[in-house]
Structure formats: structure tokens, C-alpha cells
Amino acid sequence: MNIRSLTAPLALAAALTSGMAFEARATVVVPLTIEAMTARADVVCVGVVLSQRSAWNVERTRIYTTTEVRVERTLKGKRTQGDVLTVRQLGGVVEGISQVVPGNARLTPGETAVLFLDADEALPFHYVVGMAQGKFTVQAAPDGARVTQDVHDLAFMAAPGATPTDTPPAQSPARLDALEQAVRRAAQP
């Protein structure tokens, strides 16, 4: 086989491989409703992101980012205004080395967000339920605060064996007060 006869198959393989790499940038998750996230969460709160810090684990095999969040209002759970929660997520940047987990909730110091959090029973950490699905950014608006979700790094699979789609289910309220009411309803016994 000569070089010319390899050119077309190699070009096709390169094109297919580059397409596969693009598809791999999303984390596949089961779409969660407000009710499902509320049921899984130990704490649902409106909070302000205070600070972030990334560090290696003890074995220096993973980077974790811890984010401090001050509770403004609790919608579910036993937290009070002013409590500071530590949210832990896999990924971050340390010593110029980056570990990225597509689909993680992006928490930015200074922002206000509604967070669905699961407490770690052994460590003093909380984890975001459903990755980016469990974070709603709060934005001020003249007619009342609005909430948005950034789930562009997630692919959703509605049922086992189904084809993942990058279209999130349309179920989240756009107004903060409506989201708070939905969480409080779902949290009732």
C-alpha cells in the first residue's frame, strides 16, 4: 500500500476523531426536576459565593475546588442566614495544571445563586446535586429577580439506552419567587 492510498482513510479518520472529541465535551446526566433535586438535597438555599480555592488531593492525583457560600435564605434544610457552607467540586487549576469536569456548576465569587446541595456525612463539604442542574444564577430585574441555569456542558439522557441530547428539559421557572415556591412545595412532607 502506498502513501496516496492511505491519504483518504487517514483524512476520514481524522475528521471522525475530531467530531468524537467535540461530542466528549459534555457529561451525560439524567435530567432532574425541581422536585427530584429538592428530594435529593439536604439543603436548598439562596446564597452568595464568597471565595474559591483549588488544591491537590493528598495523593496529588486530583484537583478539588472548594467554594465558600454565605446563606441568605434557606428553602430546605437546617441552615440560617449568615451560615457559611463549603461546596466541593472535582476540578480546578493548581500550579498551572487544569483539571476540567464538563457539566460542573460554575460558581463565581460575588454572584448570588440558588443551590441544591447534598451534605457529605463524613466531611464538612456539600456537593451540588445534579452538577450544573443544581445551580440557578440569580439576576436582578425591574419586575423581580430572575434565575437562569447554565447547563451547556451537560447532555441529557431521558431513559436508559436513549440517545443523549444537549437540549435540557424545559422545566425551570424563570422567576426567583416561582423557583422558591416550587422548592418549598416539594420540600413539604
Summary of the structure (lengths in Angstrom):
residues: 189
radius of gyration: 20.0
end to end distance: 71.2
largest distance: 72.5
contacts: 537
relative contact order: 0.19
helix: 23%
strand: 36%
